[in-house]
């Protein structure tokens, strides 16, 4: 499925917009990464992710992760941008350690709140 022709969009954008080459820094933008050696409760994590995006989606530039879900022999992989979110079952864990890793990039991220609320979803 093609939603737009990127070349046409790029030409149109470059003809209509001017931009500065100087780097602008936003002190409110940060990235937070987490890692756990415990499995997540699947339904609790799914509810957490939906609620988190409902409240914070406008401030989330990117999020992604590989998650160990209790009862699943495969990795759960997720990614999201703003309020758009996708999760799917991935390859089997096999002999690899069942380690969950997540990264969030956005504005107004409170690492302590993220950690404590995500830990409520762990088994």
matplotlib code that plots the C-alpha trace (Angstrom):
import matplotlib.pyplot as plt

x = [0.0, 1.4, 0.0, 2.0, 4.8, 7.7, 9.5, 6.5, 5.9, 9.6, 9.7, 6.5, 7.8, 11.2, 9.6, 7.3, 9.4, 12.6, 14.6, 17.7, 20.7, 21.5, 20.8, 18.0, 18.1, 15.0, 15.8, 12.5, 13.3, 14.9, 15.3, 14.8, 15.9, 14.9, 15.9, 14.4, 15.2, 11.6, 8.6, 5.7, 2.1, 0.8, -2.6, -1.2, 1.5, -1.0, -3.3, -0.3, 0.9, -2.6, -3.1, 0.4, -0.1, -3.6, -2.2, 1.2, 1.1, 1.5, 4.8, 6.2, 8.5, 9.5, 9.2, 10.3, 11.1, 11.6, 9.6, 9.4, 5.8, 4.8, 3.6, 5.0, 7.8, 8.4, 9.6, 7.0, 8.3, 6.6, 7.2, 5.3, 5.3, 3.0, -0.3, 0.4, 1.4, 2.2, 3.0, 3.7, 5.1, 8.6, 11.2, 11.4, 13.6, 15.4, 18.4, 18.7, 18.0, 14.4, 15.4, 13.0, 14.3, 12.4, 13.3, 11.1, 12.1, 9.9, 9.1, 8.3, 9.4, 9.5, 11.9, 10.8, 7.1, 7.8, 9.9, 7.5, 4.4, 6.0, 7.3, 3.6, 3.2, 6.0, 5.3]
y = [0.0, 3.4, 6.4, 9.1, 9.6, 10.6, 12.4, 14.6, 15.4, 16.2, 18.6, 20.3, 20.6, 22.0, 24.6, 25.8, 25.7, 27.3, 26.0, 27.0, 24.7, 25.6, 22.9, 23.7, 22.0, 21.4, 20.8, 19.1, 16.3, 13.2, 9.5, 6.9, 3.2, 0.3, -3.3, -6.0, -9.7, -10.5, -11.3, -8.9, -9.7, -9.4, -7.8, -5.4, -4.2, -3.9, -1.7, 0.3, 1.0, 2.1, 4.3, 5.8, 6.7, 8.1, 10.5, 11.2, 10.3, 13.9, 14.0, 10.6, 10.9, 7.2, 4.2, 0.6, -2.5, -6.2, -7.7, -11.0, -11.8, -14.5, -17.6, -16.6, -18.6, -15.7, -12.2, -9.5, -6.5, -3.1, 0.3, 3.5, 7.1, 9.6, 7.7, 5.1, 1.8, -1.7, -4.9, -8.3, -11.7, -12.1, -14.9, -17.6, -16.8, -20.1, -20.2, -16.4, -14.7, -13.4, -9.8, -7.0, -3.8, -0.6, 2.9, 6.0, 9.3, 12.4, 15.5, 15.6, 12.0, 11.3, 8.3, 7.6, 7.5, 5.3, 2.8, 2.5, 2.2, -0.3, -2.4, -2.8, -4.8, -7.3, -10.8]
z = [0.0, -1.0, 1.0, -0.8, -3.2, -0.9, -3.7, -4.6, -0.9, -0.4, -3.4, -2.3, 1.3, 0.2, -2.0, 0.7, 3.8, 4.9, 7.7, 9.7, 9.7, 13.3, 15.8, 18.2, 21.6, 23.7, 27.3, 27.9, 25.4, 26.9, 26.5, 29.1, 28.8, 31.0, 31.4, 33.5, 34.0, 35.0, 32.8, 32.4, 32.9, 29.4, 30.1, 32.7, 30.3, 27.4, 29.6, 30.8, 27.3, 26.1, 29.1, 28.8, 25.2, 25.9, 28.4, 26.9, 23.2, 22.0, 23.8, 22.7, 19.7, 19.8, 21.9, 21.3, 23.2, 23.3, 26.2, 28.0, 28.6, 31.1, 29.4, 25.9, 24.4, 21.9, 22.4, 22.2, 20.2, 20.3, 18.8, 18.7, 17.6, 19.4, 19.8, 17.1, 18.5, 17.2, 19.1, 17.7, 18.7, 17.4, 17.4, 20.1, 23.1, 22.8, 25.1, 25.2, 28.6, 28.9, 29.4, 28.7, 27.2, 26.5, 25.3, 25.4, 23.8, 24.3, 26.3, 30.0, 30.7, 34.4, 34.8, 38.4, 37.5, 34.4, 36.4, 39.3, 37.1, 34.8, 37.7, 38.7, 35.5, 36.3, 37.5]

ax = plt.figure().add_subplot(projection="3d")
ax.plot(x, y, z, "-o")
ax.set_aspect("equal")
plt.show()
